[in-house]
């Protein structure tokens, strides 16, 4: 069990009450013994001891009232001690709650720090992806331009091929006519 830094041992009410209770108990016993002794002496004195017996009776009554007052004081001191213990328990509870809130604050700060780190990495990654996307876009544009110029070159090659084919056919036809002309002339 966790040892509290608060303690009800040695509280002023407790340290005051214990000697008072002992003193009151001793005083009550002494008073009762004196009253008993006075009663015995009054009985021995007979009629002459009647007034002494009245005083003795009064002393007994005072002793009983003093004992009753001491009990009431003890009850009040016990109530003060109970209230003090309740207050200490509340203080300990508040102290534990503060400790838990401190721990939660540390946990939240750590989580926020992790989240900031992750956000920073995500931002860097997004920047890298954006840069790569721009490069891909430039490459696509270059490929498109290359395809366009390749298409243009293919058309020229086809045109040239058609021209060469016509020229070849015409040259073949002229060569045949020339050879026929030479054969006829020979």
C-alpha positions in Angstrom: 0.0 0.0 0.0 1.3 3.4 -0.9 2.6 5.4 2.1 1.0 8.8 2.3 3.0 11.9 2.8 0.2 13.1 5.0 -0.3 11.4 8.4 -2.8 11.8 11.3 -0.2 10.7 13.8 1.0 13.4 16.1 -1.9 15.8 15.2 -2.4 18.5 17.8 -5.9 17.1 18.7 -4.4 13.6 19.4 -1.3 14.8 21.2 -3.5 17.1 23.4 -6.2 14.6 24.0 -4.1 11.7 25.3 -2.5 13.5 28.3 -5.9 15.2 29.0 -7.7 11.9 29.1 -5.1 10.4 31.4 -5.2 13.5 33.7 -9.0 13.5 33.7 -9.2 9.8 34.6 -6.8 10.2 37.4 -8.6 13.3 38.6 -12.0 11.6 38.5 -10.6 8.6 40.5 -9.0 10.9 43.1 -12.2 13.0 43.4 -14.3 9.8 43.9 -11.8 8.5 46.4 -11.9 11.8 48.3 -15.7 11.8 48.2 -15.8 8.2 49.4 -13.4 9.0 52.2 -15.5 12.1 53.1 -18.7 9.9 53.1 -17.0 7.4 55.4 -15.8 10.2 57.8 -19.3 11.8 57.7 -20.9 8.5 58.7 -18.5 8.2 61.6 -19.2 11.7 62.8 -22.9 11.0 63.1 -25.1 14.2 63.4 -22.1 16.4 63.4 -21.0 15.1 60.0 -24.3 16.0 58.3 -23.1 19.2 56.8 -19.9 17.4 55.8 -22.0 14.8 54.1 -23.8 17.5 52.1 -20.5 18.8 51.0 -19.4 15.3 50.1 -22.6 14.8 48.1 -21.9 18.1 46.3 -18.3 17.0 45.6 -19.6 13.7 44.1 -22.0 15.6 41.9 -19.2 17.9 40.7 -17.1 14.8 40.0 -19.9 13.2 38.0 -20.4 16.5 36.0 -16.7 16.8 35.5 -16.6 13.2 34.2 -19.5 13.9 31.9 -17.8 17.0 30.6 -14.6 15.0 30.1 -16.6 12.5 28.1 -18.2 15.2 26.0 -14.7 16.7 25.4 -13.4 13.3 24.4 -16.3 12.9 22.0 -15.6 16.3 20.5 -11.9 15.5 20.2 -12.8 12.2 18.5 -15.0 14.1 16.1 -12.2 16.6 15.3 -9.8 13.6 14.8 -12.4 11.9 12.5 -12.8 15.2 10.5 -9.0 15.5 10.3 -8.7 12.0 9.0 -11.4 12.6 6.4 -9.7 15.8 5.4 -6.4 14.0 5.1 -8.1 11.3 2.9 -9.5 14.0 0.7 -6.1 15.7 0.4 -4.5 12.3 -0.5 -7.2 11.8 -3.1 -6.6 15.2 -4.6 -2.8 14.6 -4.5 -3.3 11.2 -6.4 -5.6 13.0 -8.9 -2.9 15.7 -9.5 -0.3 12.9 -10.0 -2.6 11.2 -12.5 -3.2 14.5 -14.3 0.6 15.1 -14.4 1.1 11.7 -15.9 -1.6 12.3 -18.4 -0.1 15.6 -19.3 3.3 13.9 -20.0 1.5 11.3 -22.1 -0.4 13.9 -24.1 2.8 15.9 -24.6 4.6 12.8 -25.9 1.7 12.0 -28.2 1.7 15.5 -29.6 5.4 15.3 -30.2 5.0 12.0 -32.0 2.1 13.5 -34.1 4.3 16.5 -35.0 7.1 14.1 -36.1 4.7 12.0 -38.2 3.1 15.2 -39.7 6.6 16.5 -40.6 7.5 13.1 -42.3 4.2 13.1 -44.1 4.8 16.6 -45.4 8.3 15.6 -46.6 6.9 12.5 -48.3 4.1 14.6 -49.9 6.7 17.1 -51.2 8.8 14.2 -52.6 5.7 12.7 -54.3 4.8 16.1 -55.8 8.4 16.5 -57.1 8.2 13.0 -58.6 4.9 13.8 -60.2 6.3 16.9 -61.8 9.2 14.9 -63.2 6.8 12.2 -64.5 4.7 15.0 -66.1 7.9 16.4 -67.8 8.9 13.0 -69.0 5.4 12.4 -70.4 5.5 15.7 -72.2 9.0 14.7 -73.6 7.7 11.3 -74.7 4.7 13.0 -76.3 6.9 15.4 -78.1 9.2 12.6 -79.2 6.2 10.6 -80.4 5.0 13.6 -82.3 8.4 14.1 -84.0 8.7 10.4 -84.6 5.3 10.4 -86.2 6.3 13.3 -88.4 9.5 11.5 -89.4 7.6 8.3 -90.2 5.3 10.3 -92.5 8.3 11.8 -94.2 9.9 8.4 -94.6 6.6 7.0 -96.0 6.3 10.0 -98.4 10.0 9.5 -99.4 9.3 5.8 -99.8 6.3 6.5 -102.0 8.4 9.0 -104.0 11.3 6.5 -104.3 8.8 3.8 -105.4 7.4 6.1 -108.1 10.9 7.2 -109.1 12.0 3.5 -109.2 9.0 2.6 -111.3 9.6 5.5 -113.7 13.3 4.8 -113.8 12.6 1.1 -114.6 10.1 2.2 -117.3 12.7 4.6 -118.8 15.4 1.9 -118.6 13.1 -0.5 -120.5 12.3 2.1 -123.1 16.0 3.0 -123.5 17.0 -0.7 -123.8 14.2 -1.2 -126.3 15.4 1.8 -128.2 18.9 0.5 -128.2 17.8 -2.9 -129.4 15.8 -1.4 -132.1 18.6 0.8 -133.1 21.1 -2.0 -133.2 
